[in-house]
Amino acid sequence: MPDQEKPSLYDRLGGVYNVATVVETHRQSHGRPRLNANPRVDEAHHRVIPQGQVLATEMVCWATGGPQTYLAVDGDSHRHLMIRPSSAEP
């Protein structure tokens, strides 16, 4: 029997709707409280409408092998928030 190609992580997760649920759950219960410790991020979260969070779902879909295209790969979209690698460490 020939080797079958393993489905992408995106496919194993169940596609965009399941990814969106995971992203939103993480944003509400884990990501937001921690990220809001940065005053610039906290202020930005109050300006961005929830529909604007679709970009986070788009990024996760892209990163897991989905068909979406995420254009902000270089990090410029968050440069004004002054996020450093050390601010993401536990």
C-alpha positions in Angstrom: 0.0 0.0 0.0 1.5 3.4 -1.0 2.2 5.9 1.7 -0.6 8.4 1.9 0.2 12.0 2.4 -0.5 13.0 6.0 -3.2 15.7 6.3 -2.0 19.2 7.3 -2.4 20.3 10.9 -5.0 22.7 9.6 -7.0 19.8 8.2 -6.6 17.7 11.3 -7.9 20.7 13.4 -11.0 20.7 11.2 -10.5 23.8 9.2 -11.2 27.5 9.6 -14.2 27.4 11.9 -12.5 25.1 14.5 -9.3 27.2 14.3 -11.4 30.4 14.9 -13.0 28.8 18.0 -9.6 27.9 19.4 -8.1 31.4 18.6 -11.1 33.1 20.2 -11.0 30.9 23.3 -7.3 31.5 23.7 -7.7 35.2 23.2 -10.4 35.5 25.8 -9.0 33.3 28.5 -5.2 33.2 28.1 -3.8 35.7 25.7 -5.6 38.9 26.5 -4.9 39.1 30.2 -1.2 38.4 29.7 -0.8 40.7 26.7 -2.7 43.5 28.3 0.1 43.8 30.8 1.7 45.9 28.0 -0.2 49.2 28.1 0.1 49.7 24.4 -1.4 46.3 23.7 -4.2 47.0 26.2 -5.0 50.3 24.5 -5.0 48.6 21.1 -7.3 45.8 22.3 -9.9 48.5 23.2 -9.7 50.1 19.8 -9.8 46.9 17.6 -13.3 45.7 17.0 -13.8 41.9 17.5 -14.1 41.4 13.7 -10.6 42.7 13.4 -9.4 39.7 15.3 -10.0 37.6 12.2 -6.4 38.3 11.3 -5.3 36.2 14.2 -7.4 33.3 12.9 -6.0 33.9 9.4 -2.4 33.7 10.7 -3.1 30.4 12.6 -4.8 28.9 9.5 -1.8 30.0 7.4 0.7 28.7 9.9 -1.0 25.3 10.2 -1.1 24.7 6.4 -4.5 26.1 5.5 -5.3 27.9 2.3 -5.4 31.4 3.9 -2.7 33.9 3.1 -1.3 35.9 6.1 0.4 39.1 4.8 1.8 40.5 8.1 4.6 37.9 8.4 7.3 40.5 9.0 5.9 41.8 12.2 5.5 45.4 11.1 1.8 45.4 11.9 2.7 45.2 15.6 5.8 47.2 15.7 4.1 50.2 17.3 3.1 48.0 20.3 6.8 47.6 21.2 6.4 43.9 21.7 9.7 42.2 22.5 10.5 38.5 22.6 11.1 38.8 26.4 7.6 40.2 26.9 6.2 36.8 25.6 8.2 34.7 28.0 6.5 33.1 31.0 
